[in-house]
Amino acid sequence: MGFRGVFEREGAEYLLEGMVKEVREEVIAHGADLFALEHRLTLVVNVRAVQVVQGRLLWKEEGLIESASYFAGRDFQYTESNRRAAIP
């Protein structure tokens, strides 16, 4: 699964670029029947901001990490909708 896109606004003063370097998913809670009840989704990203006119790098950060947990169930649609909502 993935998304790649470019969104431009003519005359923009700043450009914000980002790249997802890693996606990790792990089970963090099980039910009595050992069915996974909660997962943790972790994204590792590189981000940079550039001043468009001068091409000057304003800010750069590599390896930013964001995690969110979400609940799972036996219904795939329930689990997938929670997964998608975990990191907007």
N, C-alpha and C positions, 0 to 999 in steps of 0.2 A: 504494500500500500504506500502511496506517496503522492505528493503534490509538488508541482513545479510551475512557477508562473512569474510573470513580470508585469508590474502595474506601473504605468508611467503617468505623470501629470506634467504637462508642458509648463515650463517655467518654474518647476520645483527647485527649491534652494538646497535641499538635502536629499541624500539617497541613503536608505537603510537597507542593508543586505544581510541575509542570514542563511546559514546552512545547517541542516540537521546532520550531525556526525554519527549519532548512535541512538538507538531506541532499545530500551531494556524493559522487559516485563517479567514480574515474578509474583508468585502466589505468596500472600502474607497471612492468610487465615483459611483454615479448613473447618468443615462441619464434622459432626460425629461420624458421618459416613465417609470421611476423607475427601469429600467433594470440595473443590476450591470455592470459597465464599467471597474472598477479597483479594484483589490483585493490586500491585503497585506498578505504575507506568512511569518510566524515567526517560527524559529526553536530554541529550547532550548537544548543545548548539554552539556555533561560532557566529558572532554578530559584529557588524561594523557600520559606522555612520560616516558619510563623506559629504563635504560641502561641494555641491555640483559645479559651481562656476569656477572655483580655483582648484578643484580636484583634491582638496586638502582633507586628509584623514582626521576626523574629529574624535573618534572613539572606536576602540576595537577591543573585543573580549573573546577569548577562545575558551572552549570547554565549560561554558555556563551549563549548569545542571538544574533541571526542574523536575520534581516528582509529584505525582498525585495518585491517590488510591481510588479504586472504584469497586463496587459490589458486583458479584457475579451470581448467576442463577442457572437453572437447567434450561431456561428459555434463551436461545441464542440472541434474539432481538433485544431482550432486556439487557443482557450482558454487553452486547455491542453498543447499544445506545449509551450505557453508563461509561463505557470505555471512551467513546467519542467525546463525551462531556467532561471527561477527567482533565484534559488539558485543552482549553479552548484556543 
